[in-house]
């Protein structure tokens, strides 16, 4: 696991596949780490040079006291620069989709193809969508227990068809483990949420000139499909796909999801 200095911070990255292939950056979600995208990376690295990284404030990357979504977007662009690419494709999931979209608005020429999974283009003042759901139940993301978060999020993450047996099968992939896992403090958790408070990318969507795929989950209560449809309708070269899953459709419909991503990237 190398570190790269980019945009004034030290960023932890992993790479998969051959340098001879076209670059594809995978960007994880809120309070996650690069390992969340490892399974996707392994399934795409035969044809792409896949780069995963810990976003600012997460994992083994530096944890500044305060930052913004624009900082996240500049980090991604700086990583593309640091690895020597003029242009790269980017797939972002949940918060990762906001970062990917922000980068594409900041410098449209740097993004080859863009994939936005369970996305939204603006914040209503809550910061993360998870924070919004927790607040509806009288809880706060920085202080809620793991059990409280799990209880609230379970209905947003999965479709009604997910059985207890399926949940048990998914559980090992939901819990990151190992020496590279970094648990966030309550202060750091508050900072990652604050970085998203009030962001609004809607006014610049027309600038995103690259081919874009927007993927949503029918039963996603964190970022409902209407948010993804709004983005797809306003982007100049976007297509929309919807799976009958929740916020973790990438796991619930993994084979179909990877097939959809591959088909788009190969166009």
Buried (B, 14 or more C-beta within 10 A) or exposed (E): EEBBEBBEBEBBBBBBBEEEBBBBBBBBBBBBBBBBBBBBBEBBBEBBBBBBBBBBBBBBBBBBEEBBBBBBBBBBBBBBBBBEBEBBBBBBBBBBBBBBBBBBBBBBEBBBBBBBBBBBBBBEEBBBBBBBBBBEEEBBBBEBEEEBBEEBBEEBBBBEEBEEEBEEEBEEBEEBEEEBEBEBEEEBBBBBBBBBBEBEBEEBBEBBBBBBBBBBBEBBBBBBBEBBBBBBEBBEEBEBBBBEBBBBBBBBBBEEBBEBBEEBBEE
